[in-house]
Amino acid sequence: MDSQASRRRSCVTVRPTRLQLVSLQGNMRRLYQVLGWGLVLLGAAHMATTFRAFEALSSAAVWFFGAGIAMALTGALNLLNRAYGQQAPGLHWTCVATNGAMTVFGLLAGIATHASVRQLIVVLGLLFGATLLSASRRALGHPAQRAA
């Protein structure tokens, strides 16, 4: 009898408690918020840098400033997805696609401009992290959690 009972106990699957899942979801939501604001701030810094990096208005300056706008808007889209993505599937999938496209664009732009390893880590870290979390339903808000 004791050997059967010990076999049954050893086959028991350990599942996370509801409290652990809620804590994990809260941490993912916070991380997603940090990444979203990080992209907004990085985009704003990119736009501000335009005026130091270029002495005159040129097509390169306009494109550089436009890349900052794209980053800031990607961050804003992620913040909207975090808050409303659970209730708005169109917003959710638009955000996932935008993040994927911006990650590829960031990688290609980094290679084309010979960005430093540090620059690549920061930009691709923010974009890839946002891509992963935007695809995860656990990082999105539920109606009851938005009020909190």
PyRosetta script that sets phi, psi and omega in degrees:
from pyrosetta import init, pose_from_sequence

init()
pose = pose_from_sequence("MDSQASRRRSCVTVRPTRLQLVSLQGNMRRLYQVLGWGLVLLGAAHMATTFRAFEALSSAAVWFFGAGIAMALTGALNLLNRAYGQQAPGLHWTCVATNGAMTVFGLLAGIATHASVRQLIVVLGLLFGATLLSASRRALGHPAQRAA")
pose.set_psi(1, -42.9)
pose.set_omega(1, -178.1)
pose.set_phi(2, -64.6)
pose.set_psi(2, -36.6)
pose.set_omega(2, -179.8)
pose.set_phi(3, -68.6)
pose.set_psi(3, -35.7)
pose.set_omega(3, 177.3)
pose.set_phi(4, -68.0)
pose.set_psi(4, -41.5)
pose.set_omega(4, 179.3)
pose.set_phi(5, -64.6)
pose.set_psi(5, -40.7)
pose.set_omega(5, 179.7)
pose.set_phi(6, -69.7)
pose.set_psi(6, -33.7)
pose.set_omega(6, 175.8)
pose.set_phi(7, -65.4)
pose.set_psi(7, -41.9)
pose.set_omega(7, 179.2)
pose.set_phi(8, -63.6)
pose.set_psi(8, -41.1)
pose.set_omega(8, 179.7)
pose.set_phi(9, -65.9)
pose.set_psi(9, -37.1)
pose.set_omega(9, -178.5)
pose.set_phi(10, -72.4)
pose.set_psi(10, -18.8)
pose.set_omega(10, 179.7)
pose.set_phi(11, -91.4)
pose.set_psi(11, -2.8)
pose.set_omega(11, -178.3)
pose.set_phi(12, -69.6)
pose.set_psi(12, 131.0)
pose.set_omega(12, 178.2)
pose.set_phi(13, -84.7)
pose.set_psi(13, 131.5)
pose.set_omega(13, 178.0)
pose.set_phi(14, -88.1)
pose.set_psi(14, 121.4)
pose.set_omega(14, 179.3)
pose.set_phi(15, -113.9)
pose.set_psi(15, 144.7)
pose.set_omega(15, 178.1)
pose.set_phi(16, -65.9)
pose.set_psi(16, 146.9)
pose.set_omega(16, 178.6)
pose.set_phi(17, -74.8)
pose.set_psi(17, 164.9)
pose.set_omega(17, 178.7)
pose.set_phi(18, -60.4)
pose.set_psi(18, -38.8)
pose.set_omega(18, 179.2)
pose.set_phi(19, -63.0)
pose.set_psi(19, -40.2)
pose.set_omega(19, 178.5)
pose.set_phi(20, -65.6)
pose.set_psi(20, -40.0)
pose.set_omega(20, 178.8)
pose.set_phi(21, -66.5)
pose.set_psi(21, -40.3)
pose.set_omega(21, 178.6)
pose.set_phi(22, -64.7)
pose.set_psi(22, -40.5)
pose.set_omega(22, 178.8)
pose.set_phi(23, -64.9)
pose.set_psi(23, -43.2)
pose.set_omega(23, 177.8)
pose.set_phi(24, -61.1)
pose.set_psi(24, -44.1)
pose.set_omega(24, -180.0)
pose.set_phi(25, -63.8)
pose.set_psi(25, -41.0)
pose.set_omega(25, 178.5)
pose.set_phi(26, -63.1)
pose.set_psi(26, -40.6)
pose.set_omega(26, 178.0)
pose.set_phi(27, -65.4)
pose.set_psi(27, -40.4)
pose.set_omega(27, 178.6)
pose.set_phi(28, -65.1)
pose.set_psi(28, -40.5)
pose.set_omega(28, 178.5)
pose.set_phi(29, -63.6)
pose.set_psi(29, -41.5)
pose.set_omega(29, 178.8)
pose.set_phi(30, -65.2)
pose.set_psi(30, -44.5)
pose.set_omega(30, 178.8)
pose.set_phi(31, -61.8)
pose.set_psi(31, -41.4)
pose.set_omega(31, 178.9)
pose.set_phi(32, -63.1)
pose.set_psi(32, -38.5)
pose.set_omega(32, 177.4)
pose.set_phi(33, -64.7)
pose.set_psi(33, -43.7)
pose.set_omega(33, 178.6)
pose.set_phi(34, -60.9)
pose.set_psi(34, -44.0)
pose.set_omega(34, 179.1)
pose.set_phi(35, -64.2)
pose.set_psi(35, -41.7)
pose.set_omega(35, 178.6)
pose.set_phi(36, -61.0)
pose.set_psi(36, -48.6)
pose.set_omega(36, 178.5)
pose.set_phi(37, -67.2)
pose.set_psi(37, -33.2)
pose.set_omega(37, 176.4)
pose.set_phi(38, -60.6)
pose.set_psi(38, -41.4)
pose.set_omega(38, 177.9)
pose.set_phi(39, -67.6)
pose.set_psi(39, -39.4)
pose.set_omega(39, 177.3)
pose.set_phi(40, -61.3)
pose.set_psi(40, -47.3)
pose.set_omega(40, -179.1)
pose.set_phi(41, -67.0)
pose.set_psi(41, -39.6)
pose.set_omega(41, 177.2)
pose.set_phi(42, -63.0)
pose.set_psi(42, -41.2)
pose.set_omega(42, 176.9)
pose.set_phi(43, -62.8)
pose.set_psi(43, -42.1)
pose.set_omega(43, 178.3)
pose.set_phi(44, -64.6)
pose.set_psi(44, -41.1)
pose.set_omega(44, 177.8)
pose.set_phi(45, -65.0)
pose.set_psi(45, -38.3)
pose.set_omega(45, 178.4)
pose.set_phi(46, -62.9)
pose.set_psi(46, -43.2)
pose.set_omega(46, 178.7)
pose.set_phi(47, -64.9)
pose.set_psi(47, -43.4)
pose.set_omega(47, -179.5)
pose.set_phi(48, -64.6)
pose.set_psi(48, -34.5)
pose.set_omega(48, -179.7)
pose.set_phi(49, -66.7)
pose.set_psi(49, -23.9)
pose.set_omega(49, -179.2)
pose.set_phi(50, -54.5)
pose.set_psi(50, -41.1)
pose.set_omega(50, -175.0)
pose.set_phi(51, -72.9)
pose.set_psi(51, -20.8)
pose.set_omega(51, 175.5)
pose.set_phi(52, -89.7)
pose.set_psi(52, -34.6)
pose.set_omega(52, -174.4)
pose.set_phi(53, -79.4)
pose.set_psi(53, -24.0)
pose.set_omega(53, -177.0)
pose.set_phi(54, -124.7)
pose.set_psi(54, 131.0)
pose.set_omega(54, -178.4)
pose.set_phi(55, -82.3)
pose.set_psi(55, -28.4)
pose.set_omega(55, -176.9)
pose.set_phi(56, -135.9)
pose.set_psi(56, 162.3)
pose.set_omega(56, 176.9)
pose.set_phi(57, -69.1)
pose.set_psi(57, 122.0)
pose.set_omega(57, 179.5)
pose.set_phi(58, -143.1)
pose.set_psi(58, 169.9)
pose.set_omega(58, 179.0)
pose.set_phi(59, -64.7)
pose.set_psi(59, -34.7)
pose.set_omega(59, 177.8)
pose.set_phi(60, -64.6)
pose.set_psi(60, -39.5)
pose.set_omega(60, 178.7)
pose.set_phi(61, -65.6)
pose.set_psi(61, -41.0)
pose.set_omega(61, 179.4)
pose.set_phi(62, -64.5)
pose.set_psi(62, -43.6)
pose.set_omega(62, 179.0)
pose.set_phi(63, -66.0)
pose.set_psi(63, -38.6)
pose.set_omega(63, 178.6)
pose.set_phi(64, -63.3)
pose.set_psi(64, -45.2)
pose.set_omega(64, 177.9)
pose.set_phi(65, -63.8)
pose.set_psi(65, -41.6)
pose.set_omega(65, 178.8)
pose.set_phi(66, -61.8)
pose.set_psi(66, -34.5)
pose.set_omega(66, 176.7)
pose.set_phi(67, -65.1)
pose.set_psi(67, -36.2)
pose.set_omega(67, 175.9)
pose.set_phi(68, -65.3)
pose.set_psi(68, -40.5)
pose.set_omega(68, 176.5)
pose.set_phi(69, -61.5)
pose.set_psi(69, -44.8)
pose.set_omega(69, -179.6)
pose.set_phi(70, -60.9)
pose.set_psi(70, -41.4)
pose.set_omega(70, 178.8)
pose.set_phi(71, -65.2)
pose.set_psi(71, -45.1)
pose.set_omega(71, -179.1)
pose.set_phi(72, -64.0)
pose.set_psi(72, -41.2)
pose.set_omega(72, 178.6)
pose.set_phi(73, -68.8)
pose.set_psi(73, -33.0)
pose.set_omega(73, 175.3)
pose.set_phi(74, -64.5)
pose.set_psi(74, -41.9)
pose.set_omega(74, 176.5)
pose.set_phi(75, -62.4)
pose.set_psi(75, -43.5)
pose.set_omega(75, 178.7)
pose.set_phi(76, -63.3)
pose.set_psi(76, -40.5)
pose.set_omega(76, 177.8)
pose.set_phi(77, -62.0)
pose.set_psi(77, -39.0)
pose.set_omega(77, 177.7)
pose.set_phi(78, -66.5)
pose.set_psi(78, -37.7)
pose.set_omega(78, 177.1)
pose.set_phi(79, -66.0)
pose.set_psi(79, -39.1)
pose.set_omega(79, 175.7)
pose.set_phi(80, -65.5)
pose.set_psi(80, -41.8)
pose.set_omega(80, 178.6)
pose.set_phi(81, -62.6)
pose.set_psi(81, -40.7)
pose.set_omega(81, 179.3)
pose.set_phi(82, -59.5)
pose.set_psi(82, -39.8)
pose.set_omega(82, -177.0)
pose.set_phi(83, -82.9)
pose.set_psi(83, -39.7)
pose.set_omega(83, -170.0)
pose.set_phi(84, -122.1)
pose.set_psi(84, -1.5)
pose.set_omega(84, -174.7)
pose.set_phi(85, -60.3)
pose.set_psi(85, -30.4)
pose.set_omega(85, -179.9)
pose.set_phi(86, -66.0)
pose.set_psi(86, -36.0)
pose.set_omega(86, -178.4)
pose.set_phi(87, -93.1)
pose.set_psi(87, -12.8)
pose.set_omega(87, -175.8)
pose.set_phi(88, -127.0)
pose.set_psi(88, 87.9)
pose.set_omega(88, -177.4)
pose.set_phi(89, -59.7)
pose.set_psi(89, -32.7)
pose.set_omega(89, 178.3)
pose.set_phi(90, -63.7)
pose.set_psi(90, -42.6)
pose.set_omega(90, 176.2)
pose.set_phi(91, -62.6)
pose.set_psi(91, -45.1)
pose.set_omega(91, -178.7)
pose.set_phi(92, -57.7)
pose.set_psi(92, -52.3)
pose.set_omega(92, -176.4)
pose.set_phi(93, -71.4)
pose.set_psi(93, -30.7)
pose.set_omega(93, 174.3)
pose.set_phi(94, -64.1)
pose.set_psi(94, -40.9)
pose.set_omega(94, 179.2)
pose.set_phi(95, -65.9)
pose.set_psi(95, -44.6)
pose.set_omega(95, 179.0)
pose.set_phi(96, -60.3)
pose.set_psi(96, -45.6)
pose.set_omega(96, -179.7)
pose.set_phi(97, -65.5)
pose.set_psi(97, -42.2)
pose.set_omega(97, 178.8)
pose.set_phi(98, -62.1)
pose.set_psi(98, -44.4)
pose.set_omega(98, 179.2)
pose.set_phi(99, -61.6)
pose.set_psi(99, -42.9)
pose.set_omega(99, 178.3)
pose.set_phi(100, -61.9)
pose.set_psi(100, -45.6)
pose.set_omega(100, 179.8)
pose.set_phi(101, -64.9)
pose.set_psi(101, -41.8)
pose.set_omega(101, -179.8)
pose.set_phi(102, -68.4)
pose.set_psi(102, -32.6)
pose.set_omega(102, 177.2)
pose.set_phi(103, -65.5)
pose.set_psi(103, -45.4)
pose.set_omega(103, 177.9)
pose.set_phi(104, -64.3)
pose.set_psi(104, -44.1)
pose.set_omega(104, 178.9)
pose.set_phi(105, -61.2)
pose.set_psi(105, -43.4)
pose.set_omega(105, 179.5)
pose.set_phi(106, -61.8)
pose.set_psi(106, -40.8)
pose.set_omega(106, 178.2)
pose.set_phi(107, -64.4)
pose.set_psi(107, -48.2)
pose.set_omega(107, -179.8)
pose.set_phi(108, -64.3)
pose.set_psi(108, -40.9)
pose.set_omega(108, 178.6)
pose.set_phi(109, -65.3)
pose.set_psi(109, -39.1)
pose.set_omega(109, 178.3)
pose.set_phi(110, -63.6)
pose.set_psi(110, -41.0)
pose.set_omega(110, 178.3)
pose.set_phi(111, -67.5)
pose.set_psi(111, -44.7)
pose.set_omega(111, -176.8)
pose.set_phi(112, -66.0)
pose.set_psi(112, -33.2)
pose.set_omega(112, -177.1)
pose.set_phi(113, -97.8)
pose.set_psi(113, 4.9)
pose.set_omega(113, -179.5)
pose.set_phi(114, 56.3)
pose.set_psi(114, 46.6)
pose.set_omega(114, 178.8)
pose.set_phi(115, -62.4)
pose.set_psi(115, 151.7)
pose.set_omega(115, 178.2)
pose.set_phi(116, -71.6)
pose.set_psi(116, 163.4)
pose.set_omega(116, 178.8)
pose.set_phi(117, -60.2)
pose.set_psi(117, -41.2)
pose.set_omega(117, 179.0)
pose.set_phi(118, -60.6)
pose.set_psi(118, -44.1)
pose.set_omega(118, 178.6)
pose.set_phi(119, -62.6)
pose.set_psi(119, -43.5)
pose.set_omega(119, 178.5)
pose.set_phi(120, -62.0)
pose.set_psi(120, -41.9)
pose.set_omega(120, -179.5)
pose.set_phi(121, -62.8)
pose.set_psi(121, -44.0)
pose.set_omega(121, -178.9)
pose.set_phi(122, -65.4)
pose.set_psi(122, -53.6)
pose.set_omega(122, -175.4)
pose.set_phi(123, -66.0)
pose.set_psi(123, -50.6)
pose.set_omega(123, -178.4)
pose.set_phi(124, -70.7)
pose.set_psi(124, -30.4)
pose.set_omega(124, 175.8)
pose.set_phi(125, -63.2)
pose.set_psi(125, -45.9)
pose.set_omega(125, 177.6)
pose.set_phi(126, -63.7)
pose.set_psi(126, -47.1)
pose.set_omega(126, -176.3)
pose.set_phi(127, -69.1)
pose.set_psi(127, -44.3)
pose.set_omega(127, -179.0)
pose.set_phi(128, -68.3)
pose.set_psi(128, -40.1)
pose.set_omega(128, 176.5)
pose.set_phi(129, -61.6)
pose.set_psi(129, -43.4)
pose.set_omega(129, 177.8)
pose.set_phi(130, -64.9)
pose.set_psi(130, -36.7)
pose.set_omega(130, 178.4)
pose.set_phi(131, -62.6)
pose.set_psi(131, -47.6)
pose.set_omega(131, 180.0)
pose.set_phi(132, -62.7)
pose.set_psi(132, -46.4)
pose.set_omega(132, -177.1)
pose.set_phi(133, -72.7)
pose.set_psi(133, -30.7)
pose.set_omega(133, 178.4)
pose.set_phi(134, -67.1)
pose.set_psi(134, -28.0)
pose.set_omega(134, 179.2)
pose.set_phi(135, -81.4)
pose.set_psi(135, -14.9)
pose.set_omega(135, -177.8)
pose.set_phi(136, -91.2)
pose.set_psi(136, 126.4)
pose.set_omega(136, 178.0)
pose.set_phi(137, -68.3)
pose.set_psi(137, -22.8)
pose.set_omega(137, -178.5)
pose.set_phi(138, -69.6)
pose.set_psi(138, -22.9)
pose.set_omega(138, -178.7)
pose.set_phi(139, -87.1)
pose.set_psi(139, -6.6)
pose.set_omega(139, -177.7)
pose.set_phi(140, -93.0)
pose.set_psi(140, 155.6)
pose.set_omega(140, -178.3)
pose.set_phi(141, -83.0)
pose.set_psi(141, 149.0)
pose.set_omega(141, 172.0)
pose.set_phi(142, -102.4)
pose.set_psi(142, 155.5)
pose.set_omega(142, -177.2)
pose.set_phi(143, -54.0)
pose.set_psi(143, -40.0)
pose.set_omega(143, -178.5)
pose.set_phi(144, -71.4)
pose.set_psi(144, -29.9)
pose.set_omega(144, -178.1)
pose.set_phi(145, -79.2)
pose.set_psi(145, -24.7)
pose.set_omega(145, -178.4)
pose.set_phi(146, -62.6)
pose.set_psi(146, -34.2)
pose.set_omega(146, -178.8)
pose.set_phi(147, -69.8)
pose.set_psi(147, -25.9)
pose.set_omega(147, -177.8)
pose.set_phi(148, -79.6)
pose.dump_pdb("model.pdb")
